């Protein structure tokens, strides 16, 4: 008999045996509204990336990584963006 308190992620709810997990939303990385308006897909991917990575990733790094994944030709701009200090 299976333990009901088990942390086994595979479940009969998922036919392929892979459970979908959600990112912990207790610590959210915040992005400025202008990012959401000008690049919503990149910002959404950055938010997911930061949530999946955990507390070690800030919003700026997550956004640049997400942007470079979709637009590798913007590498120069992205690196300059990371070098800017608030």
C-alpha positions as CSV (number, residue, x, y, z in Angstrom):
1,X,0.0,0.0,0.0
2,X,1.3,3.4,-0.9
3,X,2.1,6.0,1.8
4,X,-0.4,8.9,1.4
5,X,2.2,11.3,2.8
6,X,4.9,10.2,0.3
7,X,6.7,12.9,-1.7
8,X,6.7,10.8,-4.8
9,X,6.0,13.1,-7.7
10,X,4.8,10.4,-10.1
11,X,1.1,10.1,-9.9
12,X,-1.7,8.3,-11.5
13,X,-3.2,11.7,-12.3
14,X,-0.6,12.1,-15.0
15,X,-0.7,9.4,-17.6
16,X,2.9,9.8,-18.6
17,X,4.0,9.4,-15.0
18,X,5.5,12.9,-14.8
19,X,4.0,15.3,-12.3
20,X,3.7,18.9,-13.1
21,X,5.2,21.1,-10.4
22,X,4.6,24.7,-9.8
23,X,7.2,27.2,-8.7
24,X,7.1,28.5,-5.2
25,X,5.4,31.9,-5.3
26,X,6.4,32.9,-1.8
27,X,9.3,34.9,-3.1
28,X,8.5,36.6,-6.4
29,X,10.9,38.5,-8.5
30,X,9.3,41.8,-9.6
31,X,9.6,43.4,-13.0
32,X,8.8,47.0,-13.9
33,X,5.6,47.7,-15.8
34,X,7.5,49.0,-18.8
35,X,9.1,45.5,-19.2
36,X,5.6,43.9,-19.2
37,X,4.3,46.4,-21.7
38,X,7.3,46.3,-24.1
39,X,8.3,42.6,-23.9
40,X,5.6,40.6,-22.2
41,X,6.8,37.2,-23.4
42,X,10.4,37.8,-22.4
43,X,9.2,39.1,-19.0
44,X,6.9,36.1,-18.5
45,X,9.7,33.7,-19.3
46,X,12.1,35.6,-17.0
47,X,9.6,35.4,-14.2
48,X,9.3,31.7,-14.6
49,X,13.0,31.2,-14.9
50,X,13.7,33.2,-11.7
51,X,11.0,31.2,-9.8
52,X,12.3,27.9,-11.0
53,X,15.9,28.8,-10.2
54,X,15.2,29.9,-6.7
55,X,16.4,32.7,-4.5
56,X,19.8,33.0,-6.2
57,X,18.6,34.8,-9.3
58,X,17.6,38.4,-9.5
59,X,15.2,40.0,-11.9
60,X,17.8,41.6,-14.2
61,X,19.8,38.4,-14.7
62,X,16.6,36.3,-15.3
63,X,15.4,38.9,-17.8
64,X,18.7,38.9,-19.8
65,X,18.8,35.1,-19.8
66,X,15.2,34.9,-21.1
67,X,15.9,37.6,-23.7
68,X,19.1,35.9,-25.0
69,X,17.3,32.6,-25.3
70,X,14.9,34.1,-27.8
71,X,17.1,36.8,-29.3
72,X,20.8,35.7,-29.3
73,X,21.6,38.5,-31.7
74,X,21.1,41.0,-28.9
75,X,24.0,39.7,-26.9
76,X,26.0,43.0,-26.9
77,X,23.0,44.9,-25.6
78,X,22.2,42.3,-22.9
79,X,25.8,42.2,-21.6
80,X,25.8,46.0,-21.4
81,X,22.5,45.9,-19.6
82,X,24.0,43.6,-17.0
83,X,27.0,45.9,-16.4
84,X,24.8,48.9,-15.5
85,X,24.6,49.5,-11.8
86,X,21.4,50.9,-10.3
